[in-house]
């Protein structure tokens, strides 16, 4: 019998590319861009960017300049846009990797004017209702026609696109269209991230920014998820043992056995990124004769271990060295959430 001790995260790049291509079709005729910020949502920016570049993607969004410089070797001639913009701390990354900043304020625009990079035309972010980053109408009015013409795209971000009927969608669309008409009539535009793609052609403009949906998450929960699950997370069983009636489980003794039970200790915990909020709520999947068996997590999620109830599985159906599944196509990240 083989004995394993380490959890394993598998990322299916073929399914990732399939999701990208479907979103590309849904976005048409707008061009799709891939959002690979924060290490491609934790899945490995180098591998993700390389796979999408090989699939034809030529526009990428990251959060910080350092991220853009990191993926540049994997997307050599792509446009890489930096959502958090440019500053003194990130300027060397922009200069060395040829990155494009998303300018969100007059102060940042002033910095850009002092540190322009030849061949780069920045993106301007405008405020339409999220009230996070972006130029206001008054700030746009202070820009000259020549300054406004310097931008390669005008960008904004929807606040409620995951709710199809939310009034903010129409409100932000109207505001964005008016800003574009008044200040950027000839400038390409981008309004929608993943969830906006599903709102229809009016929201697509010239560029869509594909993030969570590309990674398999249902960003339009009012409809059946069209994306393929790309994530499989599994962890090995370290020990199987009985839990007598009346015994407690885990830190703070938050679970007490109502009857004699059998438990499996699985080698994964919040130190590996498994949410502690799954304590007494989450599930581990074991397969018996090919059928998934959902086994509840008992007690607190520890830093490196969880304990799950295997009472309903036949004796010896789960043994040390077997893997339990935390995320797969039978129990997706949306199900976990």
C-alpha positions in Angstrom: 0.0 0.0 0.0 1.3 3.4 -0.9 1.0 6.1 1.7 0.9 9.8 0.8 0.9 12.9 3.0 0.6 15.9 0.8 -2.5 17.6 -0.8 -2.5 18.0 -4.5 -4.0 20.7 -6.7 -4.5 20.0 -10.4 -5.3 22.7 -12.9 -6.7 21.5 -16.3 -5.3 23.9 -18.9 -7.3 22.3 -21.7 -10.6 23.1 -19.9 -9.3 26.6 -19.2 -8.7 27.2 -22.9 -12.1 25.8 -23.7 -13.7 28.3 -21.2 -11.7 31.1 -22.8 -12.9 30.2 -26.3 -16.5 30.0 -25.2 -16.3 33.4 -23.5 -14.5 34.7 -26.7 -17.5 33.6 -28.7 -20.0 35.1 -26.3 -18.0 38.4 -26.3 -17.8 38.7 -30.1 -17.2 41.0 -31.8 -15.4 42.4 -28.8 -11.9 41.2 -28.3 -11.3 39.1 -25.2 -8.6 39.8 -22.6 -7.5 37.4 -19.9 -7.3 38.6 -16.3 -4.4 36.8 -14.6 -3.9 39.1 -11.6 -3.0 37.7 -8.2 -1.2 34.7 -9.6 -4.1 34.0 -12.0 -6.5 33.8 -9.1 -4.1 31.6 -7.2 -3.7 29.0 -10.0 -0.2 29.9 -11.4 0.1 33.0 -13.6 3.1 31.7 -15.6 1.3 28.4 -16.6 -2.1 30.1 -17.2 -0.6 33.0 -19.2 1.4 30.6 -21.4 -1.6 28.4 -22.1 -3.8 31.3 -23.0 -1.1 33.0 -25.1 -0.7 29.7 -27.0 -4.5 29.8 -27.6 -4.2 33.2 -29.2 -4.8 35.6 -26.4 -2.9 38.8 -26.9 -4.3 41.0 -24.1 -3.8 40.4 -20.4 -4.7 42.2 -17.2 -2.8 42.0 -14.0 -3.1 43.9 -10.7 0.5 45.1 -10.2 3.5 46.0 -12.3 5.5 43.2 -10.7 2.9 40.7 -11.9 3.1 42.1 -15.5 6.9 41.7 -15.5 6.6 38.2 -14.2 4.3 37.0 -17.1 6.0 39.0 -19.8 8.3 36.1 -20.9 5.2 33.9 -21.3 3.3 36.5 -23.4 6.2 38.2 -25.3 4.3 40.4 -27.7 1.0 40.8 -25.8 -0.4 44.0 -24.3 -0.3 43.7 -20.5 -2.5 46.2 -18.6 -1.9 46.9 -14.9 -5.2 47.6 -13.1 -3.6 49.3 -10.0 -1.8 51.7 -12.2 1.7 53.1 -12.0 3.8 54.7 -9.2 7.3 55.2 -8.1 7.5 51.7 -6.7 6.4 50.0 -9.9 7.9 52.2 -12.5 10.9 50.0 -13.2 8.6 47.1 -14.0 6.7 49.2 -16.6 10.0 50.3 -18.1 11.6 46.9 -18.3 8.6 44.9 -19.4 6.7 47.4 -21.6 3.5 47.4 -19.5 0.5 49.6 -19.9 -0.9 51.4 -16.9 -4.6 51.9 -16.1 -4.7 55.5 -14.9 -7.3 56.0 -12.3 -6.8 59.6 -11.0 -5.4 63.0 -11.8 -2.5 62.4 -9.5 -1.6 59.2 -11.3 -1.9 60.9 -14.6 0.5 63.6 -13.5 3.0 60.9 -12.5 2.5 59.3 -15.9 3.2 62.6 -17.7 6.5 62.9 -15.9 7.5 59.3 -16.6 6.1 58.4 -20.0 7.3 55.2 -21.6 7.8 55.4 -25.4 5.4 53.4 -27.4 2.9 53.0 -24.5 -0.5 54.6 -24.5 -2.2 54.2 -21.1 -5.8 53.3 -20.3 -8.0 55.7 -18.4 -10.5 54.4 -15.8 -13.7 56.3 -15.2 -16.2 56.3 -12.4 -19.7 55.1 -13.3 -21.2 54.0 -10.0 -18.9 51.5 -8.3 -17.2 54.5 -6.5 -13.9 52.7 -6.2 -11.2 53.8 -8.7 -11.7 56.2 -11.6 -12.0 59.7 -12.9 -15.1 61.6 -12.1 -17.0 63.8 -14.6 -15.5 66.9 -13.1 -11.9 65.5 -13.3 -12.5 64.5 -16.9 -13.6 68.0 -17.7 -10.2 69.3 -16.6 -8.4 67.1 -19.2 -7.6 68.7 -22.5 -8.7 67.2 -25.8 -5.1 66.3 -26.5 -4.7 64.6 -23.1 -7.9 62.6 -23.6 -6.7 61.5 -27.0 -3.6 60.0 -25.4 -5.5 57.1 -24.0 -5.7 53.7 -25.8 -8.9 52.6 -23.9 -11.5 54.0 -21.6 -12.4 51.5 -18.9 -15.0 51.2 -16.1 -16.2 48.3 -13.9 -19.7 47.0 -13.2 -20.8 46.7 -9.6 -23.8 44.3 -9.9 -23.4 42.4 -13.2 -23.9 39.0 -11.4 -27.5 40.1 -10.9 -29.1 40.4 -14.4 -32.0 42.5 -13.4 -30.2 44.8 -11.0 -30.9 48.5 -11.8 -27.2 49.4 -11.5 -26.4 47.6 -14.7 -28.5 49.9 -16.9 -27.5 52.9 -14.8 -23.8 52.2 -15.2 -24.1 51.4 -18.9 -25.9 54.7 -19.6 -23.2 56.6 -17.6 -20.4 54.9 -19.4 -22.0 55.5 -22.8 -22.4 59.2 -22.0 -18.8 59.5 -20.8 -17.6 57.9 -23.9 -19.8 60.1 -26.1 -18.7 63.3 -24.3 -15.0 62.7 -23.7 -13.8 59.7 -25.7 -15.9 59.4 -28.9 -13.0 57.7 -30.9 -11.4 55.7 -28.1 -12.0 52.0 -27.7 -13.9 51.0 -24.6 -14.1 48.2 -22.0 -16.8 47.9 -19.4 -17.4 44.2 -18.7 -15.5 41.6 -16.7 -16.7 38.0 -16.8 -20.2 38.6 -15.5 -20.8 41.5 -17.9 -20.2 39.2 -20.8 -23.5 37.4 -20.0 -25.5 40.7 -19.9 -25.5 41.0 -23.7 -23.9 42.8 -26.6 -24.6 46.3 -25.3 -22.2 45.7 -22.4 -19.3 44.3 -24.5 -18.0 47.4 -26.3 -14.5 46.7 -27.8 -12.8 44.6 -25.1 -14.1 42.2 -22.4 -12.0 41.2 -19.4 -12.2 37.5 -18.7 -11.5 36.5 -15.1 -13.5 34.3 -12.7 -15.7 32.7 -15.4 -12.6 31.6 -17.4 -11.5 29.7 -14.3 -14.8 27.8 -14.1 -16.7 29.9 -11.6 -20.3 30.8 -12.2 -20.3 34.5 -12.4 -23.9 34.6 -13.7 -25.7 32.6 -11.0 -29.1 33.4 -12.5 -28.3 30.9 -15.3 -26.7 27.4 -15.5 -23.0 27.6 -15.4 -21.7 27.2 -19.0 -18.1 26.9 -17.9 -16.1 23.7 -17.3 -14.6 23.1 -13.9 -10.8 23.3 -14.2 -9.8 22.6 -10.6 -9.3 19.4 -8.8 -8.1 19.4 -5.1 -7.5 16.2 -3.3 -5.7 15.2 -0.1 -4.6 11.8 1.3 -6.0 10.0 4.3 -3.5 9.7 7.1 -5.5 7.6 9.5 -8.8 5.8 9.9 -10.2 5.1 13.3 -13.4 4.6 15.4 -15.0 7.5 17.2 -17.0 6.3 20.2 -20.3 7.8 21.1 -19.9 10.9 23.3 -16.3 11.7 22.2 -15.4 15.1 20.9 -13.6 16.1 17.7 -11.1 18.8 16.9 -10.1 22.1 18.5 -12.7 23.7 20.8 -14.6 20.4 20.8 -17.3 21.8 18.5 -18.5 18.3 17.4 -19.6 15.5 19.7 -20.4 12.0 18.4 -24.1 11.2 18.8 -23.4 7.5 18.2 -20.4 5.3 17.5 -18.8 6.5 14.3 -15.8 6.0 12.0 -13.6 8.9 11.0 -10.9 9.6 8.5 -8.2 12.2 9.2 -7.3 13.9 5.9 -4.0 15.8 5.3 -5.3 19.3 4.4 -6.3 22.4 6.3 -6.5 26.2 6.4 -2.7 26.3 6.0 -3.2 24.9 2.5 -6.0 27.4 1.8 -9.0 25.4 2.7 -11.4 27.9 4.3 -11.8 27.5 8.0 -15.4 28.4 7.6 -15.9 24.8 6.3 -15.7 23.7 9.9 -18.7 21.4 10.6 -20.1 22.4 7.2 -17.8 21.2 4.4 -17.5 17.8 2.7 -14.9 15.4 1.5 -15.7 13.1 -1.4 -14.6 9.5 -1.5 -15.6 7.2 -4.4 -17.1 3.7 -3.8 -17.7 1.6 -6.9 -17.4 4.8 -9.0 -20.1 6.6 -7.1 -19.3 9.8 -5.1 -19.9 9.6 -1.4 -20.1 12.9 0.4 -18.6 12.7 3.9 -19.1 15.7 6.2 -16.2 17.5 7.8 -16.5 17.1 11.6 -15.3 19.8 14.0 -12.9 22.6 13.2 -10.7 22.8 10.2 -7.1 22.6 11.6 -4.1 24.2 10.0 -3.0 21.0 8.3 -5.8 18.4 8.9 -9.5 17.9 8.7 -11.6 15.1 10.2 -14.5 13.6 8.2 -17.3 11.1 8.9 -17.0 7.9 6.9 -19.5 5.9 9.0 -21.8 5.3 6.1 -19.1 3.8 3.9 -18.4 0.1 4.0 -15.6 -1.1 6.2 -12.2 -0.8 4.5 -13.8 1.4 1.7 -11.4 4.2 2.9 -7.9 3.4 4.0 -4.7 5.3 4.8 -3.1 6.4 1.5 -6.5 6.9 -0.2 -7.3 10.3 -1.5 -10.4 12.3 -0.7 -11.6 15.1 -3.0 -12.2 18.6 -1.8 -13.0 20.1 -5.2 -13.7 18.4 -8.5 -16.5 18.3 -11.1 -18.8 16.6 -8.6 -18.2 19.3 -6.0 -17.1 22.5 -7.7 -15.7 25.7 -6.2 -19.2 27.1 -6.5 -20.5 24.2 -4.4 -17.8 24.8 -1.8 -18.6 28.5 -1.7 
